[in-house]
Amino acid sequence: WQLIVAVKDMAQECLQSFDLLRKAQRTVMRASQAYLGFDTEGIDESALALLQAASGCFDIIEEPLAKSGLREVLLSCERIVSEFEKVHALIKDRDEAHREFEHYNEKVAMFMAMEQKQQAKSERDRLERNKEKLMHAQRVADGKRQACDAAVKSVVQRRHFHARATLHAALRCYFKVFSVAGGSARSVSQAFVDELKEGTPVELVGFPEDSTMNGLTGVVDSVLGEGQYSVVVVPGDDGPGKAVRGEHLLPLGAAPEEEAAAGAADADEPVIQVTPASAPMSGGCEAMVTSRVPGEVSDVLIGAQQVEVLQVSAEGVRVRIPPGQVPGPMRVEVRRKGWREFVASSECAFTYFQALSFGSRASNIEFDTDAVGLQSIARRRDGLLHGIAITAQPVSEVASSSKRQRYFEVDVLEVPERRTTKTLWIGFAWPSQPATGRGGASGASAADAPANFGHLPESADELCQAFVVGGDLPKARFYGSEIDKVKGWRPLRDVVVGSRLGALLEEGEGLLCLTIFQDGVPRYSTSVNSS
């Protein structure tokens, strides 16, 4: 009980504190805007940039502070406290009923202890009346005890729920707020640190009018402590620098190594991330866009197209992907609301691909449509045979300077719960009468027309015009013949729900090369003569 009350008090105090924090942030930003409206040059360029970054950070953490989830925790605590109070009342009623039962039990015992011959008729009547009251008190006490035991048992059985609905939930909400706030504030905090890092050129300002320090320029030599810096005023001076507090230093530019360090940081961490990072040319699907742009995002562009923004939250921007114009990697641009100078972009943050759908299938396969209406989901009904599915379109060629390349991927949505000796095959197949010969065929999982494949065999390794890898133990087969035993990749063991498998077919210098990828990592490759 005391724990629930403590969590309730914490949630209440945090809600009040978060409201005060939001109010303080808004007040400071409004005052800053009013000041800039009165004096547009009242803040130097570097401080203005940091103010804008702080404003963006405040915008980001505004929603987590307002919608922390602690209000729901508070309501849960109140409901559970009310439940405990009812149990406490039942315990009190049980104890009172038991005391009344004991009272009548003692009175009956006292009357019965007297000799029968010594009892007057009136006393025998009192004994009978007290016996009746004793029986009634016993029934009431039994009922109160049973109700109390049931309530206590319910509380004991639900104690894990109570802990998760109060303590666990409160801590989860609390740290979620600070995770968002801390993640957003980290880059702003570092920007304040980097503003006057070693090597930064500065101008000395704000000293008394008669001071010779005003207007001098120099370079930050070292950081002496919190808010205090050593500044070398004369370039090339090897002597000790002057100790100056940060408010007297006006940055004139960045430290020489700062741009290079920023470039290295950008190389390690993408400015923009899109999840998922690819979509079919038809578009229509949703994606989450995250960026390092501070503040509320207003516009997202993929390529040259404006993207429909569905929701803006602390986690990112949920958008609907528009139809693509050409396949391949796309530039993504994110703009902040109200501050056009805050624009981030990544050249290859998103990729459009030509979506494939299934066409030919064996008798044990059924097709389902995906979210954009393509027949792109193949499912085996039952059994282990007649489970071949082939795409309805040829796999398009990928631009390459030296080889003709075709590539496709499939996502594994389900795997059998029971272990079997059968597993998947993946690769490329050709129609019965390819127009360009087997070396230049359209791809495996693809055909010029589904009917060209005719009757499909029991298993993909029996396809007469195919280049496939799979089975257990895994093998590579070309045009119905085994050409290699696969080592280092075993789909029966390695492929699980969520795996993404890719097949790359390369043609060049008289060879066909098939490479199998799992989750973006090459797992097996083999080549055959294509003549």
N, C-alpha and C positions, 0 to 999 in steps of 0.2 A: 504494500500500500504506500509506504513512504517513498519507494522508488518511483511509482507512478506519479505521485504528487510532485516529486522533485523534477521529473521530466516535464510535467505540465507547467510548472513554474518556469523552467528553462525555455520552453517553447513560447510562453507568453512574453518573457523578457526579451527574447531574441526578436520576436515580431515587432515589439515596440522599438528596439534598438535599430532594426533594419529600416523601419519607417522613418526614424530620426536621421539615419544615415542618408537615405534617399532625399529627404528634405534638405539636408545640409549640402549635398552635391548639387541639387537643382538651384539652391540659393547662390552658391558660389558661381555657377555657370551664368546665371542671369545677371549677377553683379559684374562678371567679366564682360559680358556682351554690352551692358550699359556703359561700362568704362571705355570700351573700345569705340562705342558709338559717340562718346564725348571727345575722346582723344584717340584718333586712329593710329597714331604713332607712339602711343604711350607704352607699348610693349615691344621689345626688340624682336627681330625675326626669329631668332633661335627660341626665345621664350614663348613666342606665339605658336610656333610649331609644336612645342611641348604642351601648351595649353590645349591646342586642338587634339593632340593625342590623348590627353587626359579626358577631354570631353567625350571622345569616342569610347574610351574605356568606361566612363560613367554610363554612357548609353547602353553598352553591352551588359553591364552588371545590374542595370535598372530592373530588367524583367526577373532575373533570378532572385533579387531582393524582394520584389513585389509578389512573386509566385514561388516562394521557397518550399511550399508544401507543409510548413510548420503549423499553419492554421488547421489543416486536416488532422495533424498529430494532436493538436490541442483538443479538438473535438473527440478524438479517440480516447485521450486521457480522461476527459470528462465522463464519457460513457462508461469506461472501466471503473473509474472512481465511484460512479453511481451504482455500478454492479457490486462493488465491494461494500458500499454502504448498506445495500439491501441484505447482503450476507451478514454484515455486522448486526443489523436489526433482527435477523432471524436467530442469530446466536443469542442475542439478548432475550428474545421471546422464549427460546428453548430453556434458557437458564431460569427465567421466571416461572415457567410451567413446571420445571423440575422442583423448584423450591416449594411451590404450592402442593405438588404431589408429596413431597417429604413431610410437609406440615400435616396433611391429613393422615399420612401413614403413621406418624408418631401419635396422633390423637387416637386412632383406631387401636394401636398397640397398647396404649395406656388403658383404654376401656376394657380391652380383652384381658389385660393382666389382672383385673379384679376378679375375685371369686364370683361365680355365677349367683350364688345364693345371697351374696351381699349387695347385688345390683338391684336397684329399684326399677320399676317399670319405666319410669321417665329416663333413667340412665340407659336402659336397654334400647329405648327409642332413639336416644342420641347416638348410640353405637351404630344402629342401622343407618341413620341419616349420614353419619360420617363415613360409613362404608360406601354408601352411594356416591358421596362426594369424592372419596378416594378413587373409586373406579372411574368417575368422570375425569378427575385430575390426571389419572394414568393415561386415559385415552388422549387427552389433550397433549400431555407431555410426549407421548409416543408420536403423535402427529407432528408436533413442533420439532422433535428430534429428527424424524425422517426428512422433513422439509429442509432442515438445516444441513443434515448430512448430504443431501442431494445438491444443495447449493454450494457447499464447500467442495464437494467432489468435482462439480463443474468448474469451479475456479481453479482447482489444482490441475485438472486435465487441460485447461486453456491457458496455463501459465506461459507456455512457449509463445502462444499467440499474443498474449498480453505484452510480453517482452518485445516481440517484433513490432507490434502495433504502436508501441510507445518509445522505448529506449532505442531500439534498432532504427525505427523510422525517423526519430528525431535526429540521431547522429547522421543518418544518411542524408537527410535534407540539409542539415547544418554544413556538412563538409562539401556537399554539392555546390552550395552557394559560394563557399570560399575557394573551391576548385575553379569555378568559372571566374570569380573575381581575381584569384591569383594568376590564372592563366592569362587573363586579359591585361592585368596590371604588370605582368613580368616584363613585357617588352617596353612599356612606358617607363617603368622604373629603371630599366637598363639605359633607356634613352637619356634620362636625367643624369645617370652616372657618366655616360659617354660624352655628354655635352662638353665637359671640361676635363677630358682625359689627357694624359701626358702627350705633349706635342701639339695641342690645340692652340692656334694663334688667337690672341685676345687683346682687347683694349681695356685699359683701366678707367673706370668711371665712378662717379658718386662720392668722391672725396670732397672735403671742404674746398671752397672757392680758391683759397690762397695756397692750396696744396699743389706741388709740382707733379703729382702723380696723375692728375686728370689728363686724359688724352694720350698717355703713353701706350705703346703697343709692345707686346712681348709674346712669349710662348710658355705654356704651362710646363714646368720642369718636373714636378712631382706632386703627389697628393699627400699633404701633411697630416690630414685628419678629416673628420667630418666637417665639411663646409670650408676647409682652409687649404690653400694651395700655395706652392712655391712657383713664382713666375720669374723667368729670366727676361729682363726688360731689354737689354742690349744684345742683339743677335751675335752669336759667337762668343759671348762672355762666358768664361769658365768659372767665374766666381759663384758664390752662393746666390740663389734667387731670393726675391723678396717674398715674404709671407703675406698673402692677401686672402681675404675671405671671398667666397664665391660670388656674393652679391655685387662685388666691385668689378667682376670680370664679365666683359661682353664678348662672346665668341665671334670671331671674324671668319671662321671657316672650320673645316673638319681637320682632325689630326691626319698626317700624311698616310698612315697605314689604315685609317678607318674605312676608306672606300674598298680597299682590298679585303679587309676583314668582313665587311658587309657582303661583298661578292661571294666570299667563301661560305658565309652563313646561308646565303640564298641557294648556293649549290647543294648544301646539305639538306635544307628544308624547303620544299616547294612553296612558292608564294600562294598558289591556289591548288586545291585538291578537289577533284570531283569524284563522287562515289555513287554509282559505279563509274569508272573512267571511260566507258565505251557504251555505245548504243547503236541499234540498227538505223539505217538511213531513213526509215519510216518515222522515227522519233515517237513521241507520245508517251514515253515512260517518264518516271520521276527520278530525280537525282538530288543528292545533297552536296552543296558547294560550300567549302570552308576556305577562308582566306585570312591574311594578316592585315586586312584593312580595318582600322579601328572605327567604331561607330556603327550606325545602322546602315545596312546595305540597301541601295535603292535600285540598282540596275545590274544585270548580269548579261553578258554577251558571249555567245559561242560562235566563233568565226566572225561574221559581220551581222549575225542575227540577234535580235533582242529576244531574251528568254522570258517566259512567263514565270514570275515569282509567286509561289504558292504560300510560303510562310517564311518569316524571318524570326530566328530564335538565337539564343546564346550558343547553340550547337552549330549553327550555320544557316544557310539559305536553302530551302527546299524549292526546287524548280521543276518545270515540265520541259523536257527536251524537245525542241522543235524538229521538224523533218530536216534532214541534211541535204545539202546540194551536191556535194562530192564526197566520196569516202576518203578516209585518212585522218591524220592528226589535225586538231583544230586549236586555234588561239582562244583562250578564255580570259575575259576581262570582267573585273568586279569594281563597281563604283560605290562610294559612300554617299549616303543621303546628306545633302546640304553642304558638302565640302568637295567640290569637283576636283580639287588638287589631290585628293586621296583616291588614287586609281591604282589597282594592282592587276597584273596580267601575267599569264604563263603561256608560252608559245605552243606547247604540246600537252596541255592538261586534259584534253578530251579527244576521243577518236570515234569517228563514224565508221561503221562497217556495213558491208552488203549482207543483209540478213538472208539466211537460207531457210527453206521449209522442206518438209519431207514429201516424197512422192511415191516411189515404189516401196512395197513392203511385203513381207512374207505373211503367211496366214495367222501367225501367232502374235502379230503386232497390231496395236491400235494407236491412232494419232489423236492428240489433243491440241487445242489452240492456246497460244500464250496471251499475255496481256494486251498485245497490239494486234491480235487476230491472226497471227501466222500459225500455220500447222507445223509447229516446231518441237513438239513434245512427243516422243515415241515411248510406248510402254508395252512390255511383254505381258500377255494375258496370263498364261500359265505354262508349265513345262519348260524344257530347256532347248527345244529345237524350233526351227522355222521362226527365228527372231531377227531377221535382217530388215534394216530400214535404210533407204537410200534417198538422198536429197532430190528435190524436184528440179533444181537449177544447177547448172555447172558451177563449180567453184571458180571464182574469178581469179585471173592472174594478178600477182603482186609485182609491182614495178621493181626491176632489178637490172643492174648494169651488165651482168655476166650470165645470169641463168633465168629460165622461166620458172616462176614459183607460184604455187597454189597452197593456200593455208586455210584451215577451218578449225573451229573449236566446238566442243560439246561440254555441257555441265552434267554431272552425275547427280540426279535427283533422288534415286532410290537404289538400294542394293538388297539382295535377298537376305532375310534374317537367318535362314538356314544355310550352312556352308554346303557348297556343291563343288564338283570337280569341273564345272563349266564356268567360263567367264567371258568377258567381251573381246571382240576383235574391232580394230579401228583402222581405217585407211581409205584408199581410193579405188573406185571401180569404173569400168568403161562400158558403154552400151555394146550390144551385140555386134553392131556394124558401125564402128566409129568412123567418122568422115576423115579424120586426119591421122589415122594409125594410132597404135597404142601409146606411142611415146608422147603424142601431143593431145591426148584425150582430155576431157573436161574434168574429171575429178571424181573422186570417189564417192565421195558420197554424192556424186552428182551425175546427171544424165541429160542428154539432149531432149529426150522424151522418156517418161517413166516406162512406157510400153516396150521400149527397146531392150529392156533387161529380160523380158520374157519370164519364164518360170524360174523362181529363185530357189536355190538348194536349201538343205536343212540348216547349214551353218556357213558363215562368211568365209571360212577357210576353203570351202568347196567352190567358191566363185571362180569361173574359168578366166575371166578378164578382170583381174583385181590385183592390187598390191596392198596387203593387209598385214597387221601385226597383232598378236593376242593369243588367247587360249591358255591352257595350263597343262603341262609346262609350256611357257610362251615360245612362239616361233614366228618367223617372218615367212610369208608365202607370196609368190608372184606367179600369176597366171596358173593357179592351181598346184604349183610345185613348191615344196619347202626349200628355202634358200639359206636359212640361218636359224640357229637356236639363240633366243634372246637371253642375255645375261645382264643383271643389274636392274631389271624392272620386271615385276611379276604382278599383273593387274589383279589377280585373284586375291592377293594380299595387300597390295599398295593402294588400290583404288577404293575410295570410301565415299560416302555421301558428302557432297560439296566439292569433290575433286573436279578440276577443269582439265580436260584432255584436249590436246591440239595435235594436228597432223600436218606436216609440211612436206610437200612433194616438189622436188627441184629437178629440172631437166637441163642438162648441159654437157657438152663434150662427149656425147654418145652414152651418157649414164642417166639413170633415174635414181634419185636418192630420196628415201623416206625417213623422216625424223619424227619421233613421237615425243611430245611434251606432256608433263603433268604439272599443273599449277605453275606454268611458266618456266619450268626447268627441263632441259633436254634429258630424256631418260634412255633413248635407244635410237640408233641410226644405222641404216644399211643401204647398199647401192646394188643395182643390177644394170646390165647392158640393155639399152633401150632399143637396139636395132631389131 
